[in-house]
């Protein structure tokens, strides 16, 4: 079974590499297959089944020929390249939660327009679990799943963990497995409050299955009823918030110095990267585990706006791509929507 599983994974990745280059797919399955499946007719059936499972409706016909040790496959495809997307797309929300009570309810309400998604949660002790279950009760397209393990912290130096602890990437894969394959998904973090108009507009950017939309964010905080913006990273153009097609996606372990995190493991290399306008208000410091009252770490809202207008390059971190449409941050919409959001948030975690 291990050999067969590995073969399928190798085949799947190679098939994608060739398809994205718009070539006829060819693949050699060598020696071990001969000993594993002695009958040539059954090899034919076995390999064809692989082809159908991986390529699905891209497959038009399969030709197989070979000798005792090596079998060469040639597939003719219905379509060249990745399939064109049928619009409008309707992505699943991909959500993970651990003690996010200050922003959780408002965040979930802000993405209810998505109509479907999964919410995985773990180790919730602040009332987050109850908020999640109530939201799912009111919005039947959203399903909640409690992770049956503790999750190791990202800082693990000098610590040991029992069998009831799992790595962060394993938790993410648990959540990802709940979303149907070959569907679009939108990664949601519940310390962000989302803007429906901008988010739905970004869905229109995708044309093919290898398109991926990234979402930059503005990092906000509230201390003594004053709205502040992160000084070190006011605007972040991060690569870990995305709209993506769920074909053979998975997460793997990523170690950066003393930090152990998760990283998305992509099934192929030819992604078409698209950047959206900022589509949310990000409040990373309101949750109890990150809360700070040190105002020296932040800019005032007016100072931030002034620098955005007059010295934008100094406040945007990791600015990789131009925005597909419009400004990086729509200040007019920002000013309009922020007061509504602030009224709903809890500022004392």
C-alpha positions as CSV (number, residue, x, y, z in Angstrom):
1,X,0.0,0.0,0.0
2,X,2.9,2.4,0.7
3,X,4.3,1.9,-2.8
4,X,0.9,2.5,-4.4
5,X,0.3,5.6,-2.4
6,X,3.7,7.0,-3.3
7,X,3.1,6.2,-7.0
8,X,-0.1,8.1,-7.0
9,X,1.5,11.2,-5.4
10,X,4.4,11.1,-7.8
11,X,2.0,10.7,-10.7
12,X,-0.3,13.5,-9.6
13,X,2.5,16.0,-9.3
14,X,4.2,15.1,-12.6
15,X,0.8,15.2,-14.3
16,X,0.2,18.7,-13.1
17,X,3.7,19.9,-14.1
18,X,3.1,18.7,-17.6
19,X,-0.5,20.0,-17.9
20,X,0.5,23.5,-16.8
21,X,3.1,23.6,-19.6
22,X,0.4,22.7,-22.1
23,X,2.0,19.5,-23.3
24,X,0.8,15.9,-23.7
25,X,1.5,14.2,-20.4
26,X,4.0,11.4,-20.4
27,X,5.1,9.4,-17.4
28,X,7.3,6.3,-16.8
29,X,6.3,3.9,-14.1
30,X,9.3,1.6,-13.7
31,X,10.5,-1.7,-12.4
32,X,8.7,-2.3,-9.1
33,X,5.3,-2.2,-10.8
34,X,6.2,-5.3,-12.8
35,X,6.8,-7.4,-9.7
36,X,3.9,-5.9,-7.9
37,X,1.3,-6.6,-10.7
38,X,2.3,-9.6,-12.9
39,X,-0.5,-9.5,-15.4
40,X,0.0,-6.9,-18.2
41,X,-3.8,-6.6,-18.7
42,X,-4.2,-5.8,-15.1
43,X,-1.4,-3.3,-15.3
44,X,-3.3,-1.6,-18.1
45,X,-6.4,-1.3,-15.9
46,X,-4.4,-0.2,-12.9
47,X,-2.5,2.6,-14.7
48,X,-5.6,3.8,-16.6
49,X,-7.5,4.0,-13.2
50,X,-4.7,6.2,-11.9
51,X,-5.0,8.4,-14.9
52,X,-8.7,8.8,-14.6
53,X,-8.5,9.5,-10.8
54,X,-5.9,12.2,-11.2
55,X,-6.8,14.0,-14.5
56,X,-10.6,13.5,-14.2
57,X,-12.4,15.4,-17.0
58,X,-9.1,16.5,-18.5
59,X,-8.6,13.0,-19.8
60,X,-9.6,12.2,-23.4
61,X,-7.7,8.9,-24.0
62,X,-4.8,6.8,-22.7
63,X,-2.2,4.9,-24.6
64,X,0.0,2.4,-22.8
65,X,2.9,0.4,-24.1
66,X,6.0,-1.0,-22.7
67,X,8.4,-3.9,-22.0
68,X,8.8,-6.2,-19.0
69,X,10.3,-3.4,-16.8
70,X,9.0,0.0,-17.9
71,X,5.6,1.2,-19.0
72,X,5.2,4.5,-20.8
73,X,1.9,6.4,-20.7
74,X,0.6,9.1,-23.1
75,X,-2.5,11.0,-22.3
76,X,-4.4,13.2,-24.7
77,X,-6.2,16.0,-22.9
78,X,-9.6,17.6,-23.5
79,X,-8.2,20.9,-22.4
80,X,-4.7,22.4,-22.6
81,X,-3.5,23.9,-19.3
82,X,-5.6,24.4,-16.2
83,X,-9.3,24.4,-16.5
84,X,-11.1,27.7,-16.9
85,X,-13.2,28.5,-13.8
86,X,-16.9,28.5,-13.9
87,X,-18.1,31.7,-12.4
88,X,-19.3,32.9,-10.0
89,X,-17.2,30.9,-7.6
90,X,-18.5,30.1,-4.2
91,X,-15.5,29.4,-1.8
92,X,-15.6,27.6,1.5
93,X,-14.4,29.5,4.5
94,X,-11.3,27.8,6.0
95,X,-11.2,28.8,9.7
96,X,-9.2,27.8,12.8
97,X,-9.9,29.2,16.2
98,X,-8.2,29.1,19.6
99,X,-9.4,31.7,22.2
100,X,-10.4,34.6,20.0
101,X,-13.3,35.9,21.9
102,X,-12.6,39.7,21.5
103,X,-13.1,39.6,17.7
104,X,-14.7,36.1,17.0
105,X,-18.4,37.0,16.8
106,X,-17.9,40.1,14.7
107,X,-15.5,38.3,12.4
108,X,-17.8,35.4,11.8
109,X,-20.8,37.7,11.2
110,X,-18.6,39.6,8.6
111,X,-18.1,36.4,6.5
112,X,-21.6,35.0,6.8
113,X,-22.1,36.1,3.2
114,X,-19.9,33.2,2.1
115,X,-22.7,30.9,3.2
116,X,-20.5,27.8,3.8
117,X,-17.3,26.9,5.5
118,X,-15.6,24.9,8.2
119,X,-14.6,26.1,11.7
120,X,-12.0,24.0,13.5
121,X,-11.3,24.9,17.1
122,X,-9.0,23.7,19.8
123,X,-8.3,24.3,23.5
124,X,-11.0,27.1,23.8
125,X,-11.5,28.3,27.4
126,X,-12.8,31.9,26.9
127,X,-16.2,31.2,25.4
128,X,-15.1,30.9,21.8
129,X,-16.6,27.4,21.5
130,X,-20.0,28.5,22.5
131,X,-19.9,31.5,20.0
132,X,-18.8,29.1,17.2
133,X,-21.6,26.6,17.9
134,X,-24.2,29.3,18.0
135,X,-23.0,30.8,14.7
136,X,-23.1,27.4,13.0
137,X,-26.6,26.8,14.4
138,X,-27.8,30.1,12.8
139,X,-25.8,29.5,9.6
140,X,-26.3,25.9,8.5
141,X,-23.7,26.0,5.7
142,X,-20.9,26.3,8.3
143,X,-19.8,23.2,10.2
144,X,-17.8,23.2,13.5
145,X,-15.2,20.5,14.3
146,X,-13.4,20.3,17.7
147,X,-9.8,19.1,17.3
148,X,-9.2,16.1,19.6
149,X,-5.6,17.1,20.6
150,X,-3.8,19.9,22.1
151,X,-1.7,22.0,19.7
152,X,2.0,22.6,20.3
153,X,2.9,26.3,20.6
154,X,5.1,27.8,17.9
155,X,7.8,28.4,20.4
156,X,8.9,25.0,21.5
157,X,12.5,25.4,22.7
158,X,13.4,23.4,25.7
159,X,9.9,21.9,26.0
160,X,8.7,18.3,25.7
161,X,5.1,17.2,24.9
162,X,3.0,14.1,25.4
163,X,1.1,12.1,22.8
164,X,-1.9,14.2,23.2
165,X,-0.1,17.1,21.5
166,X,0.2,17.6,17.8
167,X,2.1,20.1,15.6
168,X,0.3,23.1,14.1
169,X,0.5,21.8,10.6
170,X,-1.3,18.6,11.7
171,X,-4.1,20.8,13.1
172,X,-4.3,22.7,9.8
173,X,-4.5,19.5,7.8
174,X,-7.3,18.2,10.1
175,X,-9.3,21.3,9.2
176,X,-8.4,21.2,5.5
177,X,-9.6,17.6,5.2
178,X,-13.1,18.8,6.1
179,X,-13.3,20.9,2.9
180,X,-14.3,19.1,-0.3
181,X,-11.6,18.6,-2.9
182,X,-11.6,20.6,-6.1
183,X,-13.5,23.4,-4.5
184,X,-12.3,27.0,-3.9
185,X,-11.4,27.9,-0.3
186,X,-10.8,31.3,1.4
187,X,-8.5,31.3,4.4
188,X,-10.2,33.3,7.2
189,X,-8.5,34.4,10.5
190,X,-11.0,35.5,13.1
191,X,-8.9,38.4,14.4
192,X,-9.9,40.1,11.1
193,X,-13.2,41.8,10.3
194,X,-13.9,41.4,6.6
195,X,-15.4,43.7,4.1
196,X,-18.0,41.9,1.9
197,X,-17.8,44.2,-1.2
198,X,-14.0,44.0,-1.6
199,X,-13.9,40.3,-0.8
200,X,-16.6,39.4,-3.3
201,X,-15.0,41.6,-5.9
202,X,-11.7,39.7,-5.5
203,X,-13.5,36.4,-6.4
204,X,-13.9,37.8,-9.9
205,X,-10.2,38.0,-10.4
206,X,-9.8,34.2,-10.8
207,X,-10.0,32.8,-14.3
208,X,-8.2,29.4,-14.1
209,X,-7.7,26.8,-11.4
210,X,-4.0,27.8,-10.9
211,X,-4.9,31.4,-9.9
212,X,-4.4,32.4,-6.3
213,X,-5.5,35.7,-4.7
214,X,-3.5,37.1,-1.8
215,X,-4.9,39.5,0.7
216,X,-2.7,42.2,2.4
217,X,-3.9,43.6,5.7
218,X,-3.7,46.7,7.9
219,X,-2.7,45.9,11.5
220,X,-4.8,47.8,14.1
221,X,-5.1,47.9,17.9
222,X,-7.3,49.8,20.4
223,X,-5.9,51.1,23.7
224,X,-8.1,53.3,26.0
225,X,-10.7,53.7,23.2
226,X,-8.0,55.1,20.8
227,X,-7.5,53.4,17.5
228,X,-3.8,52.7,16.7
229,X,-1.8,51.1,13.9
230,X,1.2,48.9,14.3
231,X,4.4,50.9,14.0
232,X,6.8,48.2,12.9
233,X,4.4,46.7,10.3
234,X,1.4,49.0,9.6
235,X,0.5,47.3,6.4
236,X,1.6,43.7,5.7
237,X,1.6,42.1,2.3
238,X,1.8,38.6,3.7
239,X,1.5,35.4,1.6
240,X,-0.6,33.3,4.1
241,X,-4.0,34.7,3.4
242,X,-5.4,33.5,0.1
243,X,-8.2,32.3,-2.1
244,X,-7.1,29.1,-3.7
245,X,-8.4,26.0,-5.5
246,X,-8.3,23.0,-3.2
247,X,-6.6,20.4,-5.5
248,X,-4.1,18.3,-3.5
249,X,-3.4,21.0,-1.0
250,X,-1.8,20.2,2.3
251,X,0.3,21.8,5.1
252,X,3.8,20.8,6.2
253,X,6.0,21.7,9.1
254,X,8.1,24.9,8.8
255,X,10.9,25.7,11.2
256,X,12.3,29.2,11.4
257,X,15.0,29.6,14.1
258,X,13.1,28.8,17.3
259,X,9.6,28.9,15.7
260,X,7.8,25.8,14.5
261,X,4.9,26.8,12.2
262,X,2.9,25.5,9.2
263,X,3.3,26.3,5.6
264,X,1.1,25.5,2.6
265,X,2.5,22.7,0.5
266,X,1.4,23.4,-3.1
267,X,0.9,20.6,-5.6
268,X,2.6,22.4,-8.5
269,X,4.8,25.5,-9.2
270,X,3.0,27.4,-11.9
271,X,0.6,29.5,-9.8
272,X,-0.7,32.8,-11.1
273,X,-0.4,35.3,-8.2
274,X,-3.0,38.1,-7.9
275,X,-3.2,40.7,-5.1
276,X,-6.4,42.1,-3.8
277,X,-7.1,45.4,-2.2
278,X,-7.1,45.1,1.6
279,X,-10.3,43.4,2.5
280,X,-10.3,43.4,6.3
281,X,-9.5,45.2,9.5
282,X,-6.9,43.1,11.4
283,X,-6.8,43.3,15.2
284,X,-3.9,40.9,16.2
285,X,-3.3,42.4,19.7
286,X,-6.9,42.3,21.2
287,X,-6.7,38.6,22.1
288,X,-5.6,37.8,25.6
289,X,-2.4,35.9,24.6
290,X,-1.1,38.9,22.6
291,X,-2.7,41.9,24.3
292,X,-0.4,44.9,24.9
293,X,-1.1,48.4,26.4
294,X,2.3,49.8,25.2
295,X,1.3,52.7,23.0
296,X,4.9,53.3,21.9
297,X,4.6,50.3,19.6
298,X,1.9,52.0,17.5
299,X,1.2,55.0,15.3
300,X,-1.8,57.2,15.8
301,X,-4.5,56.7,13.2
302,X,-3.9,60.2,11.8
303,X,-0.2,59.7,11.6
304,X,-0.7,56.4,9.7
305,X,-3.1,58.0,7.2
306,X,-0.6,60.9,6.6
307,X,2.2,58.4,5.9
308,X,0.0,56.3,3.7
309,X,-0.8,59.3,1.6
310,X,2.7,60.8,1.5
311,X,5.3,58.1,2.2
312,X,3.6,54.8,1.5
313,X,6.8,52.9,0.8
314,X,7.9,53.3,4.4
315,X,4.9,51.6,5.9
316,X,4.2,48.6,3.6
317,X,6.1,45.4,4.5
318,X,7.0,42.9,1.8
319,X,5.3,44.6,-1.1
320,X,5.6,41.9,-3.7
321,X,2.9,42.5,-6.3
322,X,0.8,45.4,-7.6
323,X,-2.8,45.4,-6.7
324,X,-5.0,43.9,-9.4
325,X,-7.5,46.7,-9.2
326,X,-7.7,50.0,-7.3
327,X,-5.6,51.1,-4.3
328,X,-3.8,48.9,-1.7
329,X,-6.0,50.5,1.0
330,X,-9.3,52.3,0.2
331,X,-9.0,55.0,2.8
332,X,-12.5,56.3,2.1
333,X,-14.1,52.9,2.7
334,X,-11.7,52.5,5.7
335,X,-13.0,55.6,7.3
336,X,-16.6,54.7,6.6
337,X,-16.5,51.1,7.9
338,X,-14.1,51.3,10.9
339,X,-16.5,53.1,13.3
340,X,-19.2,50.4,12.7
341,X,-16.6,47.7,13.4
342,X,-15.4,49.4,16.6
343,X,-18.9,49.5,18.1
344,X,-19.1,45.7,18.0
345,X,-15.7,44.7,19.3
346,X,-14.7,43.7,22.9
347,X,-11.6,45.7,24.0
348,X,-10.9,44.0,27.3
349,X,-9.8,40.4,26.6
